[in-house]
Amino acid sequence: MNSTGPFAATMMVGLLLLFNNNSPVRIPASIAGYLSFLLTLSRTMWASWFFGLASLTSSLKPQIQMRIIISILVMAMCIVPLTTIEPFSEVIGSRLATFSDLGNDHSAEVRQQIYEESLGKALSMALGNGIGNTFTIEQGEIRSVVIDSGILDMFFTLGWFGTLPYMCGLLLLVYSVFQYPEIRRDSFMSAARAIGLSNLIGLPIGSAMLGVGGCYIWGFLGLTMAAHKYHQHQNKLSSEMESIAEVNTAKDKNYENFLINGTD
């Protein structure tokens, strides 16, 4: 956690999960959590949190959506005043201001330069260099490449041969988690999907599928699939129990008829 990216990703996951917690501790935990999250100054994770929140609220029933909206308003009333006092206001305010001036933002310029310098080299690799090897060979010399993009990372390490099935599998996974009808009534399942997807949207500006971010992507999308299997199993058990109950009811009626007819 001694790094901005992993810490911000972890805080984002925890803050999204707090929407499913009804404990009184949620309020102070959220205040401390959101303040820490803002102080990471990670715009990527801020945008990912917003995307995750939109995904979470849009997939739930109106009653749960209203509860989440009320929670957000309460959190905002507690957190916004804290961000307007020193030493938080200057640090957080200056970072938020960069959203309105991305054209003059240094980090955005660096990422754009990385794409300009490395995209052509990455797309020219059929087999890639292998996992963990982000380099090119120029004039017989190995030159390391600074990569701040999950897309470039995949092409450098896996090449076209590995990236195509990898991306197809990832897209199929994302498609499948959008087909689960249980999402609307299972708030944790919805939160797990939102967390996985919110980490995934960071691929163009970071290797989100690796390290801490990768754990959250694969872990929470896997939990979403597991929840779907759980609901399927529960529905199957319910159907079997109903069938058994119907059979037992029919047997009881037959037995009663037998007793009545036998007595007559």
C-alpha positions as CSV (number, residue, x, y, z in Angstrom):
1,M,0.0,0.0,0.0
2,N,3.1,2.3,0.0
3,S,2.1,3.5,-3.5
4,T,-0.6,5.8,-4.8
5,G,-2.1,3.4,-7.4
6,P,-2.6,0.3,-5.2
7,F,-3.8,2.3,-2.2
8,A,-6.3,4.3,-4.3
9,A,-7.6,1.1,-5.9
10,T,-8.1,-0.5,-2.5
11,M,-9.8,2.5,-1.1
12,M,-12.1,2.6,-4.1
13,V,-13.1,-1.0,-3.6
14,G,-13.8,-0.5,0.1
15,L,-15.8,2.7,-0.5
16,L,-18.0,1.0,-3.0
17,L,-18.6,-2.0,-0.7
18,L,-19.6,0.4,2.1
19,F,-22.8,1.1,0.2
20,N,-23.9,-2.5,1.1
21,N,-23.2,-2.0,4.8
22,N,-25.9,-0.9,7.2
23,S,-23.7,-0.7,10.3
24,P,-23.5,2.6,12.2
25,V,-19.7,2.4,11.7
26,R,-20.3,3.1,8.0
27,I,-20.5,6.9,8.5
28,P,-17.2,7.5,10.2
29,A,-15.5,4.9,8.0
30,S,-16.8,6.6,4.9
31,I,-15.6,10.1,6.1
32,A,-12.1,8.9,6.8
33,G,-12.1,6.7,3.6
34,Y,-13.2,9.4,1.2
35,L,-10.8,12.0,2.6
36,S,-8.0,9.5,2.2
37,F,-9.2,8.6,-1.3
38,L,-9.2,12.3,-2.3
39,L,-5.7,12.7,-0.9
40,T,-4.3,10.0,-3.1
41,L,-4.8,12.6,-5.9
42,S,-5.3,9.7,-8.4
43,R,-7.7,11.0,-11.1
44,T,-7.9,7.6,-12.7
45,M,-9.2,6.0,-9.5
46,W,-11.6,9.0,-9.0
47,A,-13.0,8.5,-12.4
48,S,-13.2,4.7,-11.8
49,W,-15.1,5.2,-8.6
50,F,-17.6,7.4,-10.3
51,F,-18.0,4.8,-13.1
52,G,-18.4,2.1,-10.4
53,L,-21.0,4.1,-8.6
54,A,-23.0,4.7,-11.8
55,S,-22.8,1.0,-12.6
56,L,-23.9,0.0,-9.1
57,T,-26.9,2.4,-8.8
58,S,-28.2,1.8,-12.3
59,S,-28.4,-2.0,-11.9
60,L,-30.4,-2.0,-8.6
61,K,-34.1,-1.7,-7.7
62,P,-35.4,1.9,-7.2
63,Q,-35.7,1.4,-3.5
64,I,-32.1,0.5,-3.2
65,Q,-31.1,3.3,-5.6
66,M,-32.8,5.8,-3.3
67,R,-31.0,4.5,-0.3
68,I,-27.7,4.9,-2.1
69,I,-28.5,8.4,-3.2
70,I,-29.4,9.4,0.4
71,S,-26.1,7.9,1.6
72,I,-24.2,9.9,-1.0
73,L,-25.9,13.1,0.1
74,V,-25.1,12.4,3.7
75,M,-21.4,11.6,2.9
76,A,-21.1,14.8,0.8
77,M,-22.5,16.9,3.7
78,C,-19.8,15.5,5.9
79,I,-16.9,15.4,3.6
80,V,-17.2,18.6,1.5
81,P,-16.7,20.9,4.5
82,L,-13.5,19.0,5.4
83,T,-12.1,19.5,1.9
84,T,-12.5,23.2,2.1
85,I,-10.1,23.6,5.1
86,E,-6.3,23.6,5.1
87,P,-4.2,21.6,4.5
88,F,-6.7,19.6,2.4
89,S,-8.3,22.4,0.3
90,E,-5.2,23.5,-1.6
91,V,-4.0,20.0,-2.4
92,I,-7.3,18.5,-3.4
93,G,-8.6,21.6,-5.1
94,S,-5.6,22.1,-7.4
95,R,-5.8,18.4,-8.5
96,L,-9.5,18.7,-9.2
97,A,-8.9,21.8,-11.2
98,T,-6.7,19.8,-13.7
99,F,-9.9,18.1,-15.0
100,S,-10.9,21.3,-16.7
101,D,-7.4,21.8,-18.3
102,L,-6.2,18.4,-19.5
103,G,-4.6,20.0,-22.5
104,N,-1.9,21.5,-20.3
105,D,-1.7,18.6,-17.9
106,H,1.8,17.1,-17.7
107,S,0.8,13.5,-16.9
108,A,-1.7,13.5,-19.8
109,E,1.0,14.8,-22.1
110,V,3.4,12.1,-20.9
111,R,0.8,9.3,-21.6
112,Q,0.1,10.7,-25.0
113,Q,3.8,10.7,-25.8
114,I,4.1,7.1,-24.6
115,Y,1.4,6.1,-27.0
116,E,3.0,8.0,-29.9
117,E,6.4,6.4,-29.3
118,S,5.4,2.9,-28.4
119,L,2.1,2.1,-30.2
120,G,3.7,1.3,-33.5
121,K,6.3,-0.9,-31.9
122,A,3.7,-2.7,-29.8
123,L,1.4,-3.4,-32.7
124,S,4.3,-4.8,-34.8
125,M,4.9,-7.7,-32.4
126,A,3.3,-11.0,-33.4
127,L,4.5,-13.1,-30.5
128,G,5.6,-10.6,-27.9
129,N,8.5,-10.7,-25.5
130,G,6.9,-12.8,-22.8
131,I,5.3,-11.8,-19.5
132,G,7.3,-9.1,-17.7
133,N,9.5,-8.2,-20.7
134,T,8.6,-4.8,-22.0
135,F,11.5,-4.0,-24.3
136,T,12.4,-3.5,-27.9
137,I,15.6,-4.3,-29.9
138,E,17.1,-1.4,-31.8
139,Q,20.4,-1.8,-33.7
140,G,21.1,-5.0,-31.8
141,E,20.6,-3.5,-28.4
142,I,17.9,-4.2,-25.9
143,R,16.1,-1.0,-24.9
144,S,13.5,-1.0,-22.1
145,V,10.2,0.7,-22.8
146,V,8.4,2.7,-20.1
147,I,4.7,1.6,-20.3
148,D,1.8,3.3,-18.6
149,S,-0.9,1.4,-20.5
150,G,-2.4,-2.0,-20.1
151,I,-3.1,-2.2,-23.8
152,L,0.5,-1.6,-24.8
153,D,1.6,-3.9,-22.0
154,M,-0.4,-6.8,-23.5
155,F,1.0,-6.3,-27.0
156,F,4.6,-6.0,-25.8
157,T,4.4,-9.1,-23.6
158,L,1.8,-11.3,-25.4
159,G,1.9,-10.0,-28.9
160,W,-1.0,-10.4,-31.3
161,F,-1.0,-14.1,-30.8
162,G,-1.7,-13.9,-27.1
163,T,-3.6,-10.5,-26.9
164,L,-6.5,-11.5,-29.2
165,P,-7.6,-14.6,-27.2
166,Y,-6.9,-12.7,-24.0
167,M,-9.0,-9.8,-24.9
168,C,-11.8,-12.0,-26.4
169,G,-12.0,-13.9,-23.2
170,L,-12.1,-10.7,-21.2
171,L,-14.8,-9.2,-23.3
172,L,-16.8,-12.4,-23.1
173,L,-16.5,-12.3,-19.3
174,V,-17.7,-8.7,-19.2
175,Y,-20.6,-9.6,-21.5
176,S,-21.6,-12.5,-19.4
177,V,-21.8,-10.5,-16.1
178,F,-24.2,-8.1,-17.8
179,Q,-26.6,-11.0,-18.5
180,Y,-27.3,-12.0,-14.9
181,P,-30.9,-11.1,-13.9
182,E,-30.1,-11.6,-10.2
183,I,-28.1,-8.3,-10.2
184,R,-31.2,-6.2,-9.5
185,R,-32.1,-7.9,-6.3
186,D,-28.6,-8.8,-5.0
187,S,-26.8,-5.6,-4.0
188,F,-23.5,-7.3,-3.2
189,M,-23.5,-9.0,-6.6
190,S,-24.1,-5.6,-8.2
191,A,-21.3,-4.1,-6.1
192,A,-18.9,-6.9,-7.1
193,R,-19.6,-6.4,-10.8
194,A,-19.2,-2.6,-10.4
195,I,-15.8,-3.0,-8.7
196,G,-14.5,-5.3,-11.4
197,L,-15.6,-3.1,-14.2
198,S,-14.4,0.1,-12.5
199,N,-10.9,-1.3,-12.2
200,L,-11.1,-2.6,-15.8
201,I,-11.7,0.8,-17.4
202,G,-8.2,1.8,-16.3
203,L,-6.6,-0.4,-18.9
204,P,-5.8,2.4,-21.4
205,I,-3.7,4.3,-18.8
206,G,-2.3,1.6,-16.7
207,S,-1.7,-2.2,-16.4
208,A,-4.9,-2.6,-14.4
209,M,-5.1,-6.4,-15.1
210,L,-1.9,-6.9,-13.1
211,G,-1.0,-6.5,-9.5
212,V,-3.5,-5.2,-7.0
213,G,-5.8,-3.9,-9.6
214,G,-5.8,-7.3,-11.3
215,C,-6.7,-9.0,-8.1
216,Y,-9.8,-6.8,-7.8
217,I,-10.7,-7.3,-11.5
218,W,-10.5,-11.1,-11.6
219,G,-11.5,-11.5,-8.0
220,F,-14.7,-9.5,-8.0
221,L,-15.8,-10.5,-11.5
222,G,-15.3,-14.1,-10.3
223,L,-17.4,-13.4,-7.2
224,T,-20.1,-12.1,-9.6
225,M,-20.1,-15.3,-11.5
226,A,-20.1,-17.3,-8.3
227,A,-23.1,-15.4,-7.1
228,H,-24.9,-16.2,-10.3
229,K,-24.2,-19.9,-9.8
230,Y,-25.4,-19.6,-6.2
231,H,-28.7,-18.1,-7.2
232,Q,-29.1,-20.8,-9.9
233,H,-28.5,-23.5,-7.3
234,Q,-30.9,-21.9,-4.9
235,N,-33.6,-21.7,-7.6
236,K,-33.1,-25.3,-8.5
237,L,-33.4,-26.3,-4.8
238,S,-36.5,-24.3,-4.4
239,S,-38.1,-26.0,-7.5
240,E,-37.1,-29.4,-6.2
241,M,-38.6,-28.6,-2.7
242,E,-41.8,-27.4,-4.3
243,S,-42.1,-30.6,-6.4
244,I,-41.5,-32.7,-3.3
245,A,-44.1,-30.7,-1.4
246,E,-46.6,-31.2,-4.2
247,V,-46.0,-34.9,-4.3
248,N,-46.4,-35.2,-0.5
249,T,-49.6,-33.2,-0.6
250,A,-51.0,-35.5,-3.3
251,K,-50.0,-38.6,-1.3
252,D,-51.8,-37.1,1.8
253,K,-54.9,-36.5,-0.2
254,N,-54.9,-40.0,-1.6
255,Y,-54.4,-41.4,1.9
256,E,-57.3,-39.4,3.2
257,N,-59.5,-40.6,0.4
258,F,-58.5,-44.2,1.1
259,L,-59.4,-43.8,4.8
260,I,-62.8,-42.3,3.9
261,N,-63.6,-44.9,1.3
262,G,-62.4,-47.7,3.5
263,T,-64.5,-46.5,6.4
264,D,-67.6,-46.2,4.2
